[in-house]
Amino acid sequence: MISNQQLSDYRGIPASQGANHVVQIIGIDRSDPKHEKIILNDPAVDFGRGLMVPKEKFMTAWQASCCYAMITHYQAKLDSHVNY
């Protein structure tokens, strides 16, 4: 890993895209504790499914949005009294 690489240097992230867009974190690769990677889906790019980004680079990019996060929860069974 080259410590000075920009996030846009990673496969699937165009240089013009920049920070502050939505991604879905689907896991963390801790197989090498000194070089953890965030596994994410980035629907804004062609090759964004299962993209692995070094944790440090992800954190730097995330801090651009003041670490904004939206957490959702899937409800398997919908309440019968709610109209959608």
C-alpha positions, 0 to 999 in steps of 0.5 A: 500500500502506498500511503500517499495514494488518493481515494480516486486512485482505487479501481472504480472511483473516478477522479471527478467524483470526489467525496460526499456521496453515498456508499454502502459499507458491507464489511471490514477486512481485518485479515491483516490488522495493520492494514484493515480495509473497508468493503463497500458498495458504491452505486455511483461507479461501474466497478463499485460492488465489493470495493475494498478501500484502506481504512485510513483512506476511507476515514479521510474521505468520510471526514469530509462529510463530518462522518455523516452516516445514515443507518437503516434497518430492514423490517422482515415482516411489515405491520398489517395496519400500515398502508404503503 
